[in-house]
Amino acid sequence: MEKPVLDPASGGRMFYFDRDDDRVVFGDIRTMEPTVLSNGQTLEVRPDILMDFRALPFEDGRFRLVIFDPPHLDNLGENAWMRTKYGFLGSSWRDDLAAGFRECFRVLAPYGVLIFKWAEVRIPVSEVLALTPERPLIGHKSGRQAKTHWIAFMKGGEA
């Protein structure tokens, strides 16, 4: 069976219990050899497939679950450790995230689930959710300041 889960912006796979879970296609737009960040953490980015979440290289309806955890920060300095760790959004972040949502829903099977993670540091989650016509099913805030949002969507039954 082909892998049923896609994470198109997996970065360092930080929230996975098993960072080599064989059910997941790990994708990212970049690779990085193990690097010690200025905060002392070691980060490695090793996607199974290099991909851009704005143009996914998969057929429609291919995955049962898509995990979409795009970069959350814009206007970061070139050498900022948070940029290195999480990536960054450019000035076209609205267009980029809207394209990412379209692509994630395109490759999601009917009645499939999309898990979306957003850290509300600079950009409110309401502005991000306005970029997709899809309705969230459930959501939960977490973190010390309750700024991380975990939101689940379920795709409709259309192909």
HUBEL-V25703 format. One record per residue. N is the residue number from 1. NEAR is the number of other ideal C-beta (glycine too) atoms within 8 Angstrom. D_LAST is the distance of its C-alpha to the last C-alpha in whole Angstrom. Layout:
n=<N/N>
near=<NEAR/NEAR>
d_last=<D_LAST/D_LAST>
//
This chain:
n=<1/2/3/4/5/6/7/8/9/10/11/12/13/14/15/16/17/18/19/20/21/22/23/24/25/26/27/28/29/30/31/32/33/34/35/36/37/38/39/40/41/42/43/44/45/46/47/48/49/50/51/52/53/54/55/56/57/58/59/60/61/62/63/64/65/66/67/68/69/70/71/72/73/74/75/76/77/78/79/80/81/82/83/84/85/86/87/88/89/90/91/92/93/94/95/96/97/98/99/100/101/102/103/104/105/106/107/108/109/110/111/112/113/114/115/116/117/118/119/120/121/122/123/124/125/126/127/128/129/130/131/132/133/134/135/136/137/138/139/140/141/142/143/144/145/146/147/148/149/150/151/152/153/154/155/156/157/158/159>
near=<3/4/9/8/13/16/14/14/14/14/11/8/9/5/5/8/3/5/5/4/9/5/6/12/10/11/15/13/8/7/8/10/5/7/9/6/11/4/5/5/7/7/11/9/11/6/11/5/8/8/12/6/14/7/7/13/5/7/5/6/10/9/14/8/12/16/12/15/10/11/8/11/13/10/4/9/5/5/6/8/9/8/13/11/10/10/10/9/12/7/4/6/10/8/7/12/12/10/11/14/12/9/13/15/13/8/14/14/9/9/7/13/11/16/11/12/12/10/10/10/7/6/11/6/10/6/9/10/9/6/9/10/2/9/4/10/6/6/8/7/9/7/8/3/4/7/9/11/14/11/14/12/13/9/12/6/4/4/4>
d_last=<20/19/19/16/18/18/21/21/24/26/29/32/29/32/30/29/31/31/31/30/27/26/22/22/21/24/23/26/27/31/33/36/39/40/42/44/43/46/45/46/42/41/38/36/33/31/28/26/25/26/23/23/20/20/19/17/18/14/11/8/7/10/12/12/15/16/19/20/24/25/29/30/33/34/38/39/42/41/43/42/41/38/37/37/36/33/32/32/31/32/33/29/28/26/24/24/22/20/19/18/16/14/14/14/11/9/10/9/7/6/9/11/14/15/19/21/25/27/31/32/35/35/32/31/28/28/28/25/22/23/21/18/16/15/17/19/19/22/25/28/31/33/36/40/39/36/34/31/28/25/22/19/16/13/10/8/7/4/0>
//
